[in-house]
Amino acid sequence: METVRAYKPAPWAYHMVAQELAVPPSTCFMVACHVWDTVGAQSAGYTAGLITRPGNAPLPIASLPRPNLVAPDLPTLAHRLIRRWRS
């Protein structure tokens, strides 16, 4: 992102989005199909959902944040997010 002179997963990229929306990072939810995007977003205070694809699953590394939601496609992720929001 040229404005912050940083690219994901640098936290500044995510912080700029929250600032532009005038909301705290904790209210933002990043949906991505790349683990590094969810890791970057969660490191900046977002919650995150990962859409898996062949060869693209959450990384089994204890020191990295795990996505809050994981699904094989966007409709499934949306249903899980709605179910979570309602409970």
Summary of the structure (lengths in Angstrom):
residues: 87
radius of gyration: 13.1
end to end distance: 35.7
largest distance: 39.1
contacts: 234
relative contact order: 0.15
helix: 41%
strand: 16%
